[in-house]
Amino acid sequence: MRTVLLIAGCVFIATAGMAAPTSPLPEEQIERGRADFMESCAVCHGAAGIGDGPLSNFLNVPVPDVTTLAIINSGVFPAKKVRWVIDGRADVIAHGPRDMPVWGNEFRNDVGMGDIPALKPNDRDVERRIEDLVVYLMSVQRKP
């Protein structure tokens, strides 16, 4: 009886952490991020993210190649800066006035939250979409 209880206890402990994940797998995040990128970003950055989208020739500044963000940052993907550029908290100073749409604000409009200047902590759906975009952009980084 003692052995049975010991085995049952071990099985319980071993399987306790094996519950179904509540957060999406990275592949799901990448796919959702890719879908948002194609819908919102590819028009300027291009489908491959290299800055050759159909509207890129009509802009006053060159569109960045988002597949080289890690390369130009000494091999480290600047996730925080990318989040802030997407949601509007960071301007791209070298470009002068902000030409890239503030997608955090656009995502807020999609969920009926209106025109809010900066991402608020309770904007969970907006935050998830931006994080999905960041994960997608991390997944398309070129190797040096």
C-alpha positions in Angstrom: 0.0 0.0 0.0 2.8 2.3 0.9 4.5 1.6 -2.5 1.3 2.3 -4.4 0.8 5.7 -2.6 4.5 6.5 -3.3 4.1 5.7 -7.0 0.8 7.6 -7.2 2.4 10.6 -5.5 5.3 10.5 -8.0 3.0 10.3 -11.0 1.0 13.2 -9.6 4.1 15.4 -9.1 5.5 14.4 -12.5 2.3 15.2 -14.4 1.3 18.4 -12.4 3.4 20.6 -14.6 2.2 19.0 -17.8 -1.1 20.8 -18.1 -2.0 22.2 -21.5 -0.2 25.4 -22.2 -2.3 28.5 -21.7 -0.1 30.7 -23.9 0.2 30.0 -27.6 3.1 28.1 -29.0 5.8 30.3 -30.7 4.7 28.9 -34.1 1.2 30.2 -33.5 2.6 33.6 -32.5 4.8 33.7 -35.5 1.8 32.9 -37.8 -0.4 35.5 -36.2 2.5 38.0 -36.4 3.1 37.2 -40.0 -0.6 37.7 -40.8 -0.6 41.2 -39.1 2.7 42.0 -40.9 1.3 41.1 -44.3 -1.8 43.1 -43.6 -0.3 46.2 -41.9 3.5 46.3 -42.7 4.2 44.6 -46.0 2.8 47.5 -48.0 5.9 49.5 -47.1 8.4 46.9 -45.8 7.6 44.3 -48.5 6.4 40.7 -48.0 10.0 39.6 -47.2 10.5 42.6 -44.9 13.4 44.0 -46.9 11.9 47.5 -47.5 10.6 47.0 -51.0 6.8 47.2 -50.5 4.6 48.7 -53.1 4.4 52.1 -51.3 8.2 52.3 -50.5 8.9 54.3 -53.6 6.4 57.0 -52.6 8.0 57.7 -49.2 10.5 60.5 -48.4 12.8 58.1 -46.4 14.1 54.7 -47.2 12.0 51.9 -45.7 14.2 49.8 -43.3 15.0 46.2 -44.0 13.5 44.7 -40.9 15.3 41.4 -41.5 18.6 43.0 -40.5 17.6 44.5 -37.1 19.7 42.1 -35.2 22.7 42.4 -37.5 22.7 46.2 -37.1 22.4 45.8 -33.3 25.5 43.6 -32.9 23.6 40.4 -33.2 20.9 41.2 -30.6 17.4 41.7 -31.7 16.1 45.0 -30.2 12.7 43.7 -29.1 11.9 46.5 -26.7 12.7 49.2 -29.3 10.7 47.4 -32.0 7.7 47.2 -29.6 7.9 50.9 -29.0 8.3 51.8 -32.6 5.2 49.7 -33.5 3.0 51.1 -30.6 4.2 54.7 -31.0 6.1 55.2 -27.8 9.4 55.6 -29.8 9.9 57.9 -32.7 12.5 57.2 -35.3 14.5 60.4 -34.7 16.7 60.1 -37.8 13.6 60.1 -40.0 12.3 63.4 -38.7 8.5 63.4 -38.4 7.0 60.0 -37.8 6.2 58.5 -41.2 5.4 54.9 -40.1 1.8 54.6 -38.8 1.5 54.0 -35.1 0.2 50.4 -35.4 -0.5 50.1 -31.7 -3.1 52.9 -32.1 -4.5 51.2 -35.2 -4.8 47.9 -33.4 -6.6 49.7 -30.6 -9.1 51.1 -33.1 -9.6 47.5 -34.4 -10.8 46.5 -30.9 -12.9 49.6 -30.4 -10.7 51.4 -28.0 -10.4 54.6 -29.9 -7.5 57.0 -30.4 -5.1 56.5 -27.4 -1.6 58.0 -27.8 0.4 55.3 -26.0 -0.1 51.6 -25.2 -1.7 51.2 -21.8 -1.0 48.0 -19.7 -4.7 46.8 -19.9 -4.8 46.8 -23.7 -4.2 43.0 -23.7 -5.4 42.2 -27.2 -3.3 45.1 -28.6 -0.3 44.1 -26.5 -0.6 40.5 -27.8 -0.8 41.6 -31.4 2.3 43.7 -31.0 4.1 40.9 -29.2 3.1 38.5 -32.1 4.6 41.0 -34.6 7.8 41.2 -32.5 8.1 37.4 -32.4 7.5 37.2 -36.1 10.2 39.8 -36.8 12.6 37.9 -34.6 11.8 34.8 -36.7 12.8 36.5 -40.0 16.2 37.9 -38.9 19.0 37.2 -41.2 22.2 35.7 -39.9 25.4 37.8 -40.2 
